[in-house]
Amino acid sequence: MKIKVLSRNPDDYARETKRDIQRLPRNYDPSLHPFEAAREYTRALNATKLERVFAKPFVGALDGHRDGVNCMAKHPGSLSTLLTGACDGEIKIWNLASRDCRRTIQAHTGFVRGMCVTPDHSNFLSIGDDKTVKMWSLTSPDDGEEEEPVHTILGKNIFTGIDHHWKDPTFATCGQTVDIWDHARAEPLRSFSWGVDSLNCVRFNPIEKHYLASCAADRSIILYDTRGSSPLRKVILNMRSNVIAWNPMEAFVFTVANEDHNLYSFDIRRLTSPFNIHMDHVNAVLDLDYSPTGREFVSGSFDKTIRIFPLDKGRSREVYHTKRMQRVFCIKWSLDNKYILSGSDETNVRIWKAKAAEKIGKLTPREESSQSYNDKLKEKFQHHPQVRRIARHRHVPKEVYHLTRQTRIMKDSKRRKEQNRIRHSKPGSIKKKREREKVVVAEQE
């Protein structure tokens, strides 16, 4: 004779204190929950809708410049410090926590073309249209003292870009040539040139610190090694690149912002074609910056929008815009991976959230678990038509909307024309090329 006994352990259902939540026993056997998938789909749909409802990316604006903001620089040792340079030669140092200006320096005559902070966090460098490189102290002068540069270098030509070595007391500038400078010298240590009359951007690799890259006016991207005496390699694209940015986590990967409305991600081990094309802008892309994780980057464009792209995807996951914001000249991603800083033509510096629906401030453990659960649900059902439609939908300005539709029509027409040429030509006479193979015109070593 068999006797079944029901036994209950008080530890499984009893509360430790009266303030605790009641423990509910649950059997996770799938056969007992036939409607679990339907319930999870409804939860994923609601989570996606709520994310769009609470998507308020704009945090605040820093107002104080009298002309358009042309360049920005992050402080590598302080999350709350930001440096901005304007088209009237004025530099401002901001405290992002209190959103006020700590210092104003009339640094150059004409545009401030670029800025960078030294690795020891004590000084910063600036270049302008007055053919000078000036080093300034990050500590404010005493009351009554005038703002004077620590060191000034007078160049022969206008400098268009500057970047500092990540460890050594050396920095690079570009103009007619790429020059490597030392803090203690008034003449460059070495100069690189490769048949180009104008270069507009130079960047050091944050991992392989001896390598740097530049964008030139002849549509080329040039790679250098500071230990050598000549450039390493040149890649010529269909149109001119405005800015280059290295991935902070992958030493071989860099992305360029191009005049043809696209961004191209390259691997320096194979420069014959980009490994990804990032499309969504409808006008020239003027600046970009990587997130500290290296998985995403943000770009600012002449079409008055800011877009966030995953590195492994060709379309943007987010687009930011306001009615007042004009052409976005400079863009930065904060070092805590939470905020995006943009400078535009109408003198404002704006602060945005990197994740539009993210709550500002510390989350409670219950909020964190709920958020991670919702993220997993959205990831699980991301390919369902309703979830995908709601997650991808964005409101954009009317001009951007019409230009996007016009660009799509032009691309479809071009694709049909190419297919017709292949169809009505001799078999094998016209080779069909992928879009990525059409980007690079030539590669030189």
Secondary structure, 3 states (H helix, E strand, C coil): CCCCCCCCCHHHHCCCCCCCCCCCCCCCCHHHCCCHHHHHHHHHHHHHHHHHHCCCCEEEEEECCCCCEEEEEECCCCCCEEEEEECCCEEEEEECCCCEEEEEEECCCCCEEEEEECCCCCEEEEEECCCEEEEEECCCCCCCCCCCCCEEEECCCCCCEEEECCCCCEEEEECCCEEEEECCCCCCCEEECCCCCCEEEEEECCCCCCEEEEEECCCEEEEEECCCCCCCEEEEECCCEEEEEECCCCCCEEEEEECCCEEEEEECCECCCCCEEEECCCCCEEEEEECCCCCEEEEEECCCCEEEEECCCCCCCEEECCCCCCCEEEEEECCCCCEEEEEECCCEEEEEECCCCCCCCCCCHHHHHHHHHHHHHHHHCCCCHHHHHHHHCCCCCHHHHHHHHHHHHHHHHHHHHHHHHHHCCCCCCCCCCCHHHHCEEEEEC
